[in-house]
Amino acid sequence: MLNEFWATASTTYKTLVLSAMGLIAVGIILNIVGNTSQNQGLALASLPVIGLGLALHVTGIVVRGQQIRKGLKK
């Protein structure tokens, strides 16, 4: 099931999902580094990066939902 889902997904969806995962991972790493080194600026700077990753993830869900709806109408 998962292989079919990913195989039928568009390039736009795949790009959004992988970008979102990358941004969230970078944000989490920045947050951990900022908090362990007591660098509040770095810790706070990581939050918009995580937020952008979450926004891209939601956009990917919307794109995939639209593609599925179009496929069901056919």
PyMOL commands that set and color helices and strands:
alter all, ss='L'
color gray80, all
select helices_A, chain A and resi 2-8+11-36+40-73
alter helices_A, ss='H'
color red, helices_A
deselect
rebuild
show_as cartoon
